[in-house]
Amino acid sequence: MITLPSDEILLKYASGVLDPALRLLVAEHIALHPETAERIAAFSEFGGMLLAAEEPAALTAGSLDRALARIAAAPAAATTAPGWPALDAMHWRWAGPGRRIAKVDIDDATMQAYALKIAPGKAMLQHSHAEREWTLIVQGSYCDENGEYHAGAFIEEDVDTVHTPVATGDVDCICLAVLSGPLTAPGLMGHVAQWIMR
C-alpha cells in the first residue's frame, strides 16, 4: 500500500506554512515520489489564481518604501533547504531489541523529528499519539493494524490511532517521523519510551 501526503499537508507545503520538520519530511517524500511535485504545482497555481482574483488594495503614501525596507531587513533566504542528515551519520540509540532511534534536530522546528530503524520481524512498542504523527518509510516495510506500508509510504496518524508497527521483509525498516506531540504508551514501557525519545 502506498500512502501519499494529504491535500491539506501539500497545500500548506505549497504556501510555505509547514513546520520546518514536516516540510523536510514532505521534501524527502518528493525525492522518492516526484509525481507529488505535480500535485504541489497544482496547489501553487490555484493559489496564484486566487490572488489574481482579489481586488487590488489601495496604496498609501510610503507603501513602496516600507515594503522595500522590510525586504532589505529580512534575513537572506537559504538557496537550498537543509535536508535530513545522512542515516549513517545519525546518533542511533538503543530502543529495545532490534530497534534503534535517532533524534533529529531541525532549525526553527517546533515539532519533534526522529529516525527509526527496526530489524525484520521486530515490533515497535504499541502506542497511540497525543497529537499527530507523520511517518515516511525510506527503506523496507512495516505492517500494523491498518495495513502494510512499503518504502515511499507517507503515513499520517492522529489521536485515534493505536498501533504496533512490525518490520516486514528481509531488510531493516527505516522510517523518518515527525510528531506534533508525544507518543503515549501504557505502563512502564511507555515511560521508558518517553525517556528514550527525550
Protein Blocks (a to p, Z undefined) as FASTA:
>chain_A
ZZdddfklmmmmmnopacfklmmmmmmmmmmmmmlmmmmmmmmmmmmmmmmmpccdddde
hklmmmmmmmmmpccddfbdcddddfklpccddebehiacdddddehiabdcddddddeh
iacdddddfbbcddddfehcdddfkbccdehiacdddfkbccddddehjbdcddddddfb
dcddehjklmmmmmmmZZ
